[in-house]
Amino acid sequence: MRKFMLATALCTTLGACSAAQIQSATTTIEGDIQAGVAAACGIVPTLATITSVAAVMFPGSAGLIGIVASGEAAIEADICKAAPPPASARYRALPRAAYGVAPATIGVTPHDVVVRGWRAN
């Protein structure tokens, strides 16, 4: 539901969108955030983690538009604050991202959202 709200807010600012365009926009935003977090702090958050952090940081429809404008970097930074340092044993114990591998609990963001995901490398 949050993904639909996010994409709908994006379409409202850009004009009417089809269901396929909404899904494509949502997938692109989530992929961008996963790639950004992986590059910045070496973890790949689950999509549920991304939408939970977005909902806490940008509540309401005005906030959803803010995600598109400048929120991706803020969400990435918030998730990275929950990640252990790459040299730590806790980081090395995280499962690597692979098909069929269940995500692990990585930590908790400053906004009290539990981060789940995998080690990027």
Sequence and secondary structure as in RCSB ss.txt:
>XXXX:A:sequence
MRKFMLATALCTTLGACSAAQIQSATTTIEGDIQAGVAAACGIVPTLATITSVAAVMFPGSAGLIGIVASGEAAI
EADICKAAPPPASARYRALPRAAYGVAPATIGVTPHDVVVRGWRAN
>XXXX:A:secstr
 HHHHHHHHHHHHH    HHHHHHHHHHHHHHHHHHHHHHHSEEE HHHHHHHHHHHS HHHHHHHIIIIIHHHH
HHHHHTTS  TTSHHHHTS B  TT   EEEEE TTS EEEEEE  
